[in-house]
Amino acid sequence: MKFINRKYIIFPVFLLFICILVYGIFTPFMGFYWDDFPYTWFKVVNGVQGTMNAITLDRPVLALFYALPMSILGERPLAWQFFAIITRWIYTMSMYGFLQSLWPNRKHINQSLTLLLLVFPGFTQQWISVIYSHAFLVLSLYFLSLIIFTRNLKSKKPTYKKTIFSVILSIISMAAMEYVVGLELIRPLIIFINERGESKTKITYGFIKNIFIKWFPYLIGLLLFIMYRVFLASSALYKVQNLNDFLITPISMAWGLFTTQIKNIYTSIIPTWGAIFFPFSQMNISSFYWKFHLGFIGILLLFSALFLFSQNKEQMLNQASPIKNNQWIREAIPLSFFILLFAGIPFWAANLKPSTSFPNDRLLLPFMLGSTLVIFILMDLFLKNKLIWSILFCVLFSLSGTYQLYQANNYRNEWDDFINFFKQISWRVPSLESGTIFVTDELPLLYYSDNSLTAALNWLYADNKSRPKLPFMLNYTNSRLGTSLPSLEPGTIIHQNYRTFSFNGSTDRMIIFYHNPPGCVHITDPALDPLNPLLPVVIREASRLSNHSLILKEEDRNDVFFLDGGQDNSWCFYYQKASLAYQLQDWDAIAHLGDSAFGIDDHPNDASERIPFIFGYAHTAQWEKALQLTQITYQVSNLYQPMLCETWKIIDEGTSNDYGKENTLAIIMEQLACEFRFSD
């Protein structure tokens, strides 16, 4: 007995294969990104309910979607990355189901459209797996609502039960994620297309009235959601801002809304599809990755060609367009325009601007179908030769898929950078006093905010017991100073909410640090870094408040999945260990580390990283080594002169006099023009 008709599963299976191929190659090397870290850490501390409680603050309905996946998938990235691939496939299949319900006799068009939708280049955050796996589920649920709605319209016996079910799914989807709200306004057009059909029924009052009656239940659902969103579940992150101004200056706001949507249409088409050529601007044909990149283009070209050939192999070389159909064009053009025109309305209301750059490319999710439809329409209108059409389709698909591979490699590299950052922090900081805030200007991590890193910091150092107070916080001055970080003046009280947690600290309990790869993570020295010429001004001025006493000698860290522990034979390992020894004034340890560090095939990428070793060698009376490191640092840049002079002033005051010291200080005074008196 056949339970599954083979012809119905070939395309879904092929789509799943392409989904895994495009998005899964680097899966074992991916981690958590952006809000993935807070949401998973909330679970570590307070269980699944802790994550749901945090999400409920902004989107109570969305929190329900997290209950089952959070219970099953754990706190490791690998499972979540696979889950995100599956949900991306489900979402793409839901759009295919909608296209099939709308144009049931255009299967080949719908399948080709769906293949392009799968690799849509406007959205590049696939690997933020915890967040977007749930977003894909919500979007899938919304398109299920559209499928039921469309099929019910086309049914000879439409039922109220299906209408009610479709309305409920729509409301749930909108309440879970506002991204789909604008798409609700395409329903009247779908009714219009269905009612008019190929017979081109005349547009009369009765015709319009019939459309309104069929749309009315969904209009009520939309209005109920708007009331819920504005009055009952107002998000602190995504406040409905422009609606208030709309009531005051309706004409100017209406014009602003229209012009904004036109800009969104442009963004979702021209820059979005143009981005597939961007990786070639960074091509280095001699590197292995770029050879792999080009090979991947060839693989996708092959699979897309096989896909088209399997669709209509006996007519592959015909001169007619494979999808040319005037009725489809007449329906697809207004549908694509309505989708693109209305998709951005919720973002306009929240004063957010879709773009092709991270993180706002997430706002292009509701534009996917409309944007891809436009590309298809243009191909159908202007390419009459089927072979040329097929070649262009294969090129678009392969370049879009390979563009996603390029983005995947960026995420893979960033995960390595994230691990490197926290490795260095763990080497430098064995444990921390509670109530410590780490402050820097900004880190060179695109897919992490200070909010993301705060969760990782607590995962590493906090005892992970349920509590309302957050032990540790990380802030960027570029985004927090003057707001949640009031100032960097001594004694300033700091209070920040972190979802269901709250942090209480002060500028007297700060650790100021700086990181500019390939230089090592640098926890500033309050005695020397006010003179460090290469630090950003705000970090240099705040470095005097860097409180090293908050860093404890006893190692007390959690075993976290993103650190493998153990020794590392890199320069930064020795530098961090030497910096810790400098804080503890363990001069022998520094000298020993220095002997190892300067013997490896690695070197400082920031000249100031030699300073702890200058202290270590000087305090162990290895004056020649200390002098040599000083001279090298000064040769890199004479801007280090004030910092080096202060270094030797401190050394002079903290060491006993001997011939080697006096001779070294004399040379320092001569070569660096330092002014200090010898200690008695």
Wavefront OBJ file of the C-alpha trace (Angstrom):
o trace
v 0.000 0.000 0.000
v 1.359 3.413 -0.980
v 1.064 5.985 1.769
v 2.990 8.669 -0.098
v 2.691 9.547 -3.745
v 6.260 9.711 -5.044
v 5.622 12.625 -7.398
v 4.544 14.854 -4.508
v 7.683 14.367 -2.428
v 10.361 14.786 -5.102
v 10.356 18.576 -5.023
v 10.192 18.928 -1.186
v 13.073 16.459 -0.835
v 15.088 18.261 -3.507
v 14.400 21.574 -1.753
v 15.550 20.120 1.573
v 18.729 18.843 -0.071
v 19.506 22.302 -1.501
v 18.688 23.897 1.863
v 21.207 21.646 3.625
v 23.764 22.168 0.862
v 23.548 25.972 0.948
v 23.117 26.562 4.672
v 24.666 23.493 6.261
v 28.235 23.160 4.980
v 29.767 25.153 7.844
v 27.217 24.035 10.454
v 29.723 22.127 12.653
v 31.832 25.292 12.895
v 29.013 27.690 13.800
v 28.122 29.029 17.231
v 25.577 31.299 18.850
v 25.188 34.897 17.675
v 23.332 38.078 18.616
v 20.358 37.314 20.906
v 21.017 33.570 20.777
v 23.302 33.933 23.782
v 20.904 35.750 26.143
v 18.011 33.418 25.337
v 20.027 30.234 25.871
v 21.702 31.605 29.013
v 18.298 32.466 30.478
v 17.476 28.787 30.094
v 20.726 27.735 31.793
v 19.873 29.901 34.802
v 16.094 29.644 35.050
v 15.113 26.794 32.766
v 12.833 26.996 29.739
v 10.455 29.204 31.697
v 13.292 31.690 32.190
v 13.640 32.129 28.417
v 9.887 32.400 27.992
v 9.638 34.998 30.761
v 12.330 37.108 29.085
v 10.573 37.007 25.700
v 7.189 37.694 27.281
v 8.346 41.202 28.200
v 8.027 42.164 24.515
v 6.153 39.390 22.722
v 4.098 37.147 25.032
v 2.741 35.037 22.163
v 6.192 34.454 20.678
v 7.330 33.023 24.018
v 4.960 30.084 23.488
v 6.854 29.082 20.346
v 10.034 28.655 22.403
v 8.631 26.166 24.909
v 9.104 22.914 22.980
v 12.345 23.679 21.037
v 14.030 25.015 24.178
v 13.012 21.878 26.055
v 14.449 19.551 23.423
v 17.464 21.173 21.760
v 19.603 22.069 24.759
v 22.295 24.742 24.989
v 24.714 23.739 22.215
v 24.822 25.487 18.825
v 24.989 22.379 16.620
v 21.437 21.195 17.321
v 20.088 24.715 16.896
v 21.895 25.189 13.582
v 20.306 22.031 12.190
v 16.934 23.089 13.557
v 17.277 26.467 11.810
v 17.926 24.699 8.502
v 14.808 22.553 8.928
v 12.645 25.540 9.855
v 14.030 27.514 6.900
v 12.922 24.620 4.683
v 9.483 24.533 6.331
v 9.097 28.273 5.807
v 10.101 28.001 2.148
v 7.693 25.102 1.663
v 4.909 27.190 3.229
v 5.500 29.895 0.603
v 5.410 27.190 -2.063
v 2.112 25.965 -0.632
v 0.713 29.481 -0.847
v 1.841 29.845 -4.467
v 0.256 26.494 -5.291
v -3.008 27.496 -3.645
v -2.992 30.753 -5.618
v -1.868 29.310 -8.974
v -2.530 25.549 -8.808
v -1.995 25.143 -12.557
v 1.410 26.837 -12.555
v 3.449 24.213 -10.676
v 6.657 24.776 -12.645
v 6.509 28.529 -12.091
v 5.836 27.995 -8.387
v 8.694 25.532 -7.966
v 11.183 27.780 -9.751
v 10.048 30.734 -7.649
v 10.425 28.672 -4.491
v 13.949 27.637 -5.408
v 14.936 31.313 -5.660
v 13.057 32.101 -2.434
v 15.188 29.533 -0.639
v 18.388 31.469 -1.415
v 16.897 34.993 -1.248
v 20.004 37.191 -0.832
v 18.295 39.967 1.123
v 18.265 38.001 4.387
v 21.700 36.929 5.655
v 21.043 35.992 9.297
v 20.233 32.314 8.841
v 22.924 31.290 11.340
v 21.473 33.266 14.245
v 19.785 29.973 14.831
v 17.869 30.304 18.101
v 16.180 33.523 17.047
v 15.384 32.795 13.428
v 14.367 29.165 13.744
v 11.398 30.492 15.720
v 10.908 33.374 13.298
v 10.673 30.857 10.447
v 8.080 28.881 12.392
v 5.953 31.988 12.885
v 6.274 32.952 9.226
v 5.342 29.402 8.224
v 2.254 29.600 10.397
v 1.279 32.863 8.742
v 1.628 31.423 5.252
v -0.435 28.444 6.408
v -3.141 30.998 7.206
v -2.811 32.372 3.655
v -2.974 28.850 2.210
v -6.195 28.026 4.065
v -7.618 31.428 3.163
v -6.827 31.066 -0.559
v -7.996 27.478 -0.841
v -11.211 28.333 0.944
v -11.813 31.130 -1.574
v -11.305 28.742 -4.460
v -13.373 25.965 -2.932
v -16.812 25.287 -4.334
v -17.972 24.869 -0.751
v -16.130 27.425 1.415
v -16.666 26.968 5.137
v -16.771 29.327 8.098
v -14.617 26.894 10.073
v -11.706 27.371 7.667
v -12.210 31.132 7.745
v -12.158 31.189 11.540
v -9.106 28.905 11.642
v -7.287 31.091 9.120
v -8.120 34.256 11.070
v -6.890 32.708 14.323
v -3.597 31.647 12.713
v -3.186 35.153 11.316
v -3.742 36.804 14.693
v -1.355 34.407 16.435
v 1.326 35.048 13.815
v 0.960 38.832 14.029
v 0.983 38.776 17.829
v 4.110 36.583 17.819
v 6.025 38.646 15.249
v 4.908 41.977 13.807
v 6.842 41.403 10.591
v 3.796 39.842 8.897
v 1.311 42.603 9.712
v 1.745 44.454 6.418
v 1.100 41.259 4.459
v -2.436 41.186 5.844
v -3.306 43.949 3.377
v -2.739 41.673 0.386
v -5.822 39.594 1.241
v -8.310 41.933 -0.524
v -6.179 41.677 -3.678
v -6.165 37.872 -3.448
v -9.961 37.957 -3.139
v -10.119 40.322 -6.121
v -7.905 38.034 -8.241
v -9.979 35.010 -7.309
v -13.343 36.686 -7.880
v -12.446 38.231 -11.199
v -10.558 35.246 -12.556
v -9.992 34.809 -16.250
v -13.570 35.858 -17.037
v -12.741 39.455 -16.071
v -15.948 40.095 -14.151
v -16.963 43.735 -14.251
v -16.044 45.794 -11.217
v -19.354 46.931 -9.752
v -20.580 48.028 -6.344
v -21.754 44.496 -5.668
v -18.366 43.122 -6.715
v -16.534 45.452 -4.301
v -19.065 44.696 -1.549
v -18.496 40.953 -1.986
v -14.720 41.453 -1.653
v -15.194 43.477 1.531
v -17.531 40.858 3.045
v -14.986 38.097 2.467
v -12.165 40.231 3.834
v -14.154 41.517 6.826
v -13.239 38.688 9.271
v -9.554 39.274 8.554
v -9.981 43.037 8.895
v -11.487 42.482 12.339
v -8.533 40.242 13.208
v -6.096 42.926 12.043
v -7.845 45.623 14.093
v -7.881 43.386 17.168
v -4.137 42.833 16.782
v -3.460 46.575 16.421
v -5.418 47.268 19.618
v -3.549 44.474 21.394
v -0.174 45.710 20.162
v -0.696 49.373 20.936
v -2.498 49.101 24.275
v -1.716 45.703 25.809
v 1.704 44.553 24.599
v 3.691 47.696 23.865
v 7.290 46.606 23.327
v 10.116 48.534 24.923
v 12.307 47.648 21.957
v 9.821 48.199 19.115
v 7.535 51.000 20.202
v 4.811 52.117 17.839
v 6.183 55.630 17.307
v 4.913 57.057 14.028
v 1.240 56.332 14.670
v 1.115 59.067 17.299
v 2.565 61.575 14.842
v 0.080 60.379 12.224
v -2.795 61.684 14.339
v -1.131 65.107 14.641
v 0.075 65.676 11.063
v -1.750 63.095 8.934
v -0.906 64.540 5.492
v 2.834 64.840 6.001
v 2.978 61.477 7.754
v 0.989 59.835 4.944
v 3.419 61.248 2.411
v 6.334 60.070 4.533
v 4.783 56.603 4.724
v 4.385 56.440 0.951
v 7.921 57.637 0.167
v 9.343 55.248 2.760
v 7.580 52.299 1.154
v 8.882 53.292 -2.288
v 12.413 53.339 -0.847
v 11.753 49.921 0.671
v 10.663 48.573 -2.717
v 13.908 49.818 -4.232
v 15.981 48.357 -1.368
v 14.310 44.968 -1.584
v 15.060 44.639 -5.310
v 18.102 46.549 -6.596
v 20.613 46.417 -3.681
v 19.257 43.049 -2.553
v 19.829 41.174 -5.789
v 22.876 43.258 -6.650
v 24.546 41.983 -3.468
v 25.109 38.556 -5.035
v 28.057 40.061 -6.955
v 29.687 41.566 -3.852
v 31.881 38.553 -2.927
v 33.722 38.894 -6.237
v 35.049 42.283 -5.115
v 37.037 40.433 -2.428
v 38.143 37.525 -4.553
v 41.594 36.064 -4.048
v 41.761 33.276 -6.576
v 44.902 31.824 -5.015
v 43.209 31.057 -1.681
v 41.581 27.700 -1.010
v 38.330 29.310 0.102
v 37.877 31.174 -3.164
v 38.578 28.077 -5.179
v 35.931 26.355 -3.076
v 33.633 29.361 -3.599
v 33.917 29.105 -7.377
v 33.471 25.343 -7.223
v 30.291 25.820 -5.232
v 28.927 28.107 -7.952
v 29.530 25.298 -10.413
v 27.743 22.764 -8.181
v 24.670 24.993 -7.858
v 24.679 25.676 -11.589
v 24.599 21.939 -12.171
v 21.745 21.270 -9.751
v 19.650 24.175 -11.024
v 20.159 23.005 -14.615
v 19.089 19.475 -13.649
v 16.067 20.945 -11.896
v 14.956 22.841 -15.012
v 15.676 19.858 -17.229
v 13.557 17.599 -15.030
v 10.677 20.073 -15.211
v 10.287 19.844 -18.957
v 13.041 17.796 -20.533
v 11.313 17.218 -23.832
v 10.982 20.972 -24.487
v 14.310 22.124 -23.041
v 15.502 23.721 -26.299
v 12.187 25.213 -27.452
v 12.156 28.893 -28.324
v 9.094 29.753 -26.241
v 9.432 31.093 -22.694
v 8.916 28.310 -20.146
v 6.504 30.326 -18.029
v 4.952 32.780 -20.448
v 1.326 33.248 -19.489
v -0.572 36.509 -19.731
v -3.047 35.595 -16.999
v -0.232 34.781 -14.546
v 1.521 38.058 -15.387
v -1.674 40.068 -14.837
v -2.051 38.537 -11.394
v 1.613 38.412 -10.380
v 2.373 42.082 -11.090
v -0.194 43.596 -8.674
v 0.484 40.888 -6.080
v 4.240 41.582 -6.043
v 3.618 45.336 -5.883
v 1.151 45.012 -2.991
v 3.522 42.770 -1.049
v 6.430 45.186 -1.465
v 4.273 48.246 -0.770
v 2.706 46.926 2.427
v 5.461 44.693 3.854
v 7.332 47.623 5.407
v 4.374 49.251 7.203
v 5.107 47.705 10.648
v 8.719 48.877 10.392
v 7.607 52.380 9.446
v 5.345 52.384 12.518
v 8.319 51.431 14.714
v 10.656 53.847 12.878
v 12.880 51.051 11.582
v 14.491 51.055 8.133
v 15.007 47.845 6.136
v 18.419 47.613 4.505
v 20.791 45.049 3.060
v 23.239 45.553 5.958
v 23.301 43.685 9.262
v 21.255 43.830 11.459
v 18.446 45.530 9.496
v 18.465 43.003 6.684
v 16.200 40.970 8.982
v 13.492 43.486 8.096
v 13.556 42.223 4.507
v 11.973 38.895 5.525
v 8.404 39.933 4.620
v 9.696 41.330 1.297
v 11.046 37.944 0.149
v 8.077 36.795 -1.884
v 7.385 40.154 -3.511
v 11.025 40.761 -4.408
v 11.476 37.314 -5.943
v 8.211 37.676 -7.858
v 9.484 40.904 -9.406
v 12.638 39.163 -10.625
v 10.548 36.396 -12.145
v 8.154 38.837 -13.798
v 11.027 40.777 -15.381
v 12.559 37.569 -16.685
v 9.220 36.473 -18.128
v 8.525 39.823 -19.793
v 11.916 40.407 -21.382
v 13.355 36.959 -22.068
v 11.486 35.242 -24.878
v 14.064 32.553 -25.532
v 13.716 29.635 -23.158
v 17.397 28.718 -23.231
v 18.463 32.271 -22.288
v 15.793 32.336 -19.596
v 17.075 29.045 -18.198
v 20.692 30.222 -18.203
v 19.809 33.430 -16.351
v 17.738 31.507 -13.809
v 20.619 29.124 -13.125
v 23.068 32.021 -12.783
v 20.762 33.922 -10.384
v 20.166 30.843 -8.282
v 23.805 29.772 -8.118
v 25.119 33.260 -7.315
v 22.437 33.783 -4.657
v 23.169 30.424 -3.071
v 26.904 31.058 -3.139
v 26.338 34.513 -1.641
v 24.721 32.745 1.306
v 27.786 30.488 1.515
v 29.940 33.638 1.606
v 27.826 34.917 4.511
v 28.108 31.557 6.259
v 31.884 31.823 6.097
v 31.677 35.276 7.687
v 29.681 33.817 10.572
v 32.161 30.951 10.895
v 35.068 33.410 11.107
v 33.226 35.545 13.630
v 32.609 32.539 15.867
v 36.359 31.917 15.834
v 36.932 35.576 16.777
v 34.364 35.297 19.575
v 36.076 32.209 20.982
v 39.475 33.896 20.729
v 38.156 36.921 22.624
v 36.738 34.878 25.492
v 39.779 32.644 25.623
v 41.905 35.698 26.249
v 39.480 36.987 28.867
v 39.576 33.609 30.638
v 43.409 33.590 30.619
v 43.588 37.109 32.006
v 40.707 36.852 34.499
v 40.674 33.674 36.667
v 37.527 34.866 38.478
v 35.618 38.042 39.241
v 33.924 39.831 42.072
v 30.178 40.120 41.570
v 28.943 43.541 40.494
v 31.746 44.089 37.961
v 31.076 45.905 34.694
v 33.394 45.548 31.695
v 33.573 48.692 29.558
v 35.085 49.281 26.117
v 34.334 51.506 23.159
v 33.210 48.690 20.869
v 34.460 45.280 19.810
v 35.194 44.244 16.217
v 32.425 41.636 16.357
v 29.655 42.408 13.877
v 27.230 39.681 14.923
v 27.452 40.372 18.658
v 26.332 43.361 20.672
v 27.380 44.183 24.219
v 23.992 42.718 25.163
v 25.002 39.374 23.578
v 28.431 39.383 25.211
v 26.964 40.122 28.646
v 25.195 36.763 28.561
v 28.396 34.966 27.523
v 30.357 36.762 30.269
v 27.879 35.645 32.918
v 27.795 32.141 31.459
v 31.562 32.027 31.989
v 31.845 33.602 35.458
v 28.468 33.625 37.247
v 27.430 30.681 39.410
v 24.318 30.277 37.215
v 21.945 30.244 40.164
v 18.491 31.721 39.739
v 18.491 35.290 41.020
v 17.006 38.674 40.069
v 20.390 40.427 40.118
v 22.836 40.129 37.241
v 26.400 39.545 38.525
v 28.291 40.971 35.539
v 27.660 43.420 32.715
v 29.495 44.442 29.542
v 28.915 47.866 27.966
v 30.011 49.660 24.820
v 30.586 53.354 25.341
v 29.651 53.952 21.685
v 26.078 52.862 22.344
v 25.575 53.240 26.125
v 27.501 56.273 27.304
v 25.122 59.047 28.302
v 22.126 56.708 28.519
v 22.187 53.443 30.467
v 25.858 54.174 31.248
v 25.359 57.716 32.581
v 29.009 58.783 32.647
v 32.542 57.584 33.310
v 33.103 59.856 36.269
v 34.157 58.240 39.581
v 31.319 57.176 41.853
v 28.637 57.141 39.153
v 25.876 54.662 39.971
v 25.006 52.234 37.180
v 21.632 50.491 37.038
v 20.634 48.523 33.967
v 17.812 46.099 33.261
v 18.662 42.909 31.412
v 15.302 41.406 30.577
v 14.244 39.643 33.798
v 17.538 40.527 35.511
v 18.888 43.814 36.800
v 22.486 44.935 37.213
v 23.594 47.338 39.943
v 27.120 48.669 39.971
v 29.175 51.825 39.712
v 32.102 53.314 37.850
v 34.223 52.376 40.869
v 33.693 48.734 39.931
v 34.700 48.876 36.278
v 37.240 46.993 34.234
v 38.186 49.061 31.198
v 39.497 47.096 28.249
v 40.293 47.465 24.576
v 40.560 45.022 21.699
v 41.764 45.754 18.201
v 42.805 42.504 16.456
v 45.310 41.229 15.655
v 46.356 42.859 18.908
v 45.464 41.016 22.099
v 42.629 41.911 24.449
v 44.049 44.664 26.622
v 42.746 45.314 30.128
v 43.899 48.827 30.783
v 46.412 49.751 33.480
v 45.261 52.773 35.519
v 48.880 53.828 36.012
v 50.099 53.595 32.413
v 47.211 53.613 29.958
v 46.226 57.251 30.518
v 49.481 57.774 28.556
v 48.812 55.087 25.918
v 48.742 57.003 22.620
v 46.961 54.349 20.566
v 43.898 53.878 22.755
v 40.651 55.624 21.775
v 40.274 58.853 23.725
v 37.298 57.686 25.785
v 39.116 54.482 26.813
v 42.368 56.285 27.534
v 40.614 58.800 29.791
v 38.563 56.122 31.561
v 41.513 53.770 32.061
v 42.375 55.454 35.363
v 39.172 53.884 36.746
v 40.046 50.328 35.686
v 39.842 48.422 38.974
v 42.153 45.400 38.871
v 41.228 44.379 42.406
v 37.956 43.029 40.990
v 39.994 40.351 39.192
v 40.607 37.538 41.675
v 43.619 35.261 41.751
v 41.740 32.023 42.472
v 40.435 30.334 39.345
v 36.657 30.013 39.573
v 35.105 29.786 36.132
v 32.430 27.594 34.624
v 33.194 24.906 32.074
v 31.497 26.481 29.075
v 31.031 24.903 25.669
v 32.676 27.784 23.820
v 36.048 27.351 25.579
v 38.121 24.191 25.488
v 40.526 25.339 28.200
v 44.162 24.328 28.329
v 47.309 26.099 27.257
v 47.715 27.851 23.952
v 51.014 28.472 22.214
v 50.038 31.906 20.933
v 51.555 35.256 21.798
v 48.271 36.413 23.343
v 48.269 33.458 25.753
v 51.637 34.495 27.172
v 50.686 38.160 27.144
v 47.473 37.571 29.122
v 49.228 35.371 31.642
v 52.016 37.948 31.989
v 49.454 40.734 32.467
v 47.811 38.748 35.258
v 51.220 38.111 36.833
v 51.978 41.850 36.540
v 48.768 42.598 38.453
v 49.863 40.091 41.128
v 53.463 41.381 41.022
v 54.748 37.895 40.336
v 57.908 39.021 38.561
v 59.534 35.615 38.289
v 56.438 34.257 36.547
v 56.543 37.112 34.039
v 60.211 36.532 33.258
v 59.570 32.827 32.756
v 56.582 33.562 30.488
v 58.687 36.063 28.570
v 61.393 33.516 27.849
v 58.735 31.248 26.367
v 56.788 33.981 24.559
v 59.743 35.453 22.707
v 60.825 32.022 21.568
v 57.656 31.061 19.682
v 56.734 31.736 16.072
v 54.437 34.625 17.009
v 54.921 38.219 18.056
v 53.154 41.261 19.524
v 50.818 43.129 17.200
v 50.582 46.019 19.624
v 53.910 47.382 20.827
v 52.546 48.120 24.311
v 52.092 44.361 24.851
v 55.826 44.193 25.669
v 55.429 46.377 28.771
v 54.496 43.618 31.296
v 57.622 41.759 30.217
v 59.710 44.928 30.686
v 58.503 44.972 34.299
v 59.185 41.267 34.767
v 62.699 41.368 33.399
v 63.545 44.561 35.296
v 62.322 43.194 38.624
v 64.377 40.045 38.109
v 67.468 42.152 37.305
v 67.531 41.099 33.650
v 68.221 44.670 32.646
v 69.499 43.966 29.159
v 66.273 42.184 28.161
v 64.142 44.945 29.708
v 66.147 47.589 27.852
v 65.919 45.711 24.550
v 62.113 45.456 24.787
v 61.925 49.156 25.649
v 63.998 50.116 22.627
v 61.913 47.926 20.304
v 58.689 49.476 21.608
v 60.050 52.990 21.135
v 61.239 52.161 17.617
v 57.714 51.071 16.674
v 56.472 54.548 17.548
v 57.998 57.390 19.529
v 54.439 58.169 20.656
v 55.029 55.528 23.329
v 57.695 57.735 24.916
v 55.526 59.103 27.811
v 54.204 55.621 28.581
v 57.681 54.072 28.554
v 59.098 56.832 30.724
v 56.335 56.268 33.272
v 57.060 52.542 33.129
v 60.681 53.091 34.035
v 59.785 55.613 36.701
v 57.661 52.942 38.401
v 60.450 50.382 37.946
v 62.970 52.811 39.446
v 60.808 53.352 42.504
v 60.099 49.653 42.977
v 63.550 48.085 42.546
v 66.852 48.139 44.372
v 69.799 50.009 42.913
v 72.634 48.165 41.302
v 75.066 48.814 38.497
v 72.860 47.178 35.872
v 69.866 49.262 36.842
v 71.795 52.535 36.920
v 73.375 51.852 33.541
v 69.992 50.921 32.031
v 68.282 54.023 33.420
v 71.043 56.201 32.048
v 70.526 54.765 28.573
v 66.743 55.181 28.876
v 67.174 58.813 29.898
v 69.476 59.455 26.970
v 67.571 57.620 24.242
v 63.997 58.369 25.308
v 64.625 61.762 26.943
v 62.899 60.590 30.102
v 63.145 62.741 33.188
v 63.155 60.938 36.524
v 65.508 60.719 39.445
v 67.223 57.537 40.550
v 65.792 55.938 43.681
v 67.877 56.246 46.793
l 1 2 3 4 5 6 7 8 9 10 11 12 13 14 15 16 17 18 19 20 21 22 23 24 25 26 27 28 29 30 31 32 33 34 35 36 37 38 39 40 41 42 43 44 45 46 47 48 49 50 51 52 53 54 55 56 57 58 59 60 61 62 63 64 65 66 67 68 69 70 71 72 73 74 75 76 77 78 79 80 81 82 83 84 85 86 87 88 89 90 91 92 93 94 95 96 97 98 99 100 101 102 103 104 105 106 107 108 109 110 111 112 113 114 115 116 117 118 119 120 121 122 123 124 125 126 127 128 129 130 131 132 133 134 135 136 137 138 139 140 141 142 143 144 145 146 147 148 149 150 151 152 153 154 155 156 157 158 159 160 161 162 163 164 165 166 167 168 169 170 171 172 173 174 175 176 177 178 179 180 181 182 183 184 185 186 187 188 189 190 191 192 193 194 195 196 197 198 199 200 201 202 203 204 205 206 207 208 209 210 211 212 213 214 215 216 217 218 219 220 221 222 223 224 225 226 227 228 229 230 231 232 233 234 235 236 237 238 239 240 241 242 243 244 245 246 247 248 249 250 251 252 253 254 255 256 257 258 259 260 261 262 263 264 265 266 267 268 269 270 271 272 273 274 275 276 277 278 279 280 281 282 283 284 285 286 287 288 289 290 291 292 293 294 295 296 297 298 299 300 301 302 303 304 305 306 307 308 309 310 311 312 313 314 315 316 317 318 319 320 321 322 323 324 325 326 327 328 329 330 331 332 333 334 335 336 337 338 339 340 341 342 343 344 345 346 347 348 349 350 351 352 353 354 355 356 357 358 359 360 361 362 363 364 365 366 367 368 369 370 371 372 373 374 375 376 377 378 379 380 381 382 383 384 385 386 387 388 389 390 391 392 393 394 395 396 397 398 399 400 401 402 403 404 405 406 407 408 409 410 411 412 413 414 415 416 417 418 419 420 421 422 423 424 425 426 427 428 429 430 431 432 433 434 435 436 437 438 439 440 441 442 443 444 445 446 447 448 449 450 451 452 453 454 455 456 457 458 459 460 461 462 463 464 465 466 467 468 469 470 471 472 473 474 475 476 477 478 479 480 481 482 483 484 485 486 487 488 489 490 491 492 493 494 495 496 497 498 499 500 501 502 503 504 505 506 507 508 509 510 511 512 513 514 515 516 517 518 519 520 521 522 523 524 525 526 527 528 529 530 531 532 533 534 535 536 537 538 539 540 541 542 543 544 545 546 547 548 549 550 551 552 553 554 555 556 557 558 559 560 561 562 563 564 565 566 567 568 569 570 571 572 573 574 575 576 577 578 579 580 581 582 583 584 585 586 587 588 589 590 591 592 593 594 595 596 597 598 599 600 601 602 603 604 605 606 607 608 609 610 611 612 613 614 615 616 617 618 619 620 621 622 623 624 625 626 627 628 629 630 631 632 633 634 635 636 637 638 639 640 641 642 643 644 645 646 647 648 649 650 651 652 653 654 655 656 657 658 659 660 661 662 663 664 665 666 667 668 669 670 671 672 673 674 675 676 677 678 679 680
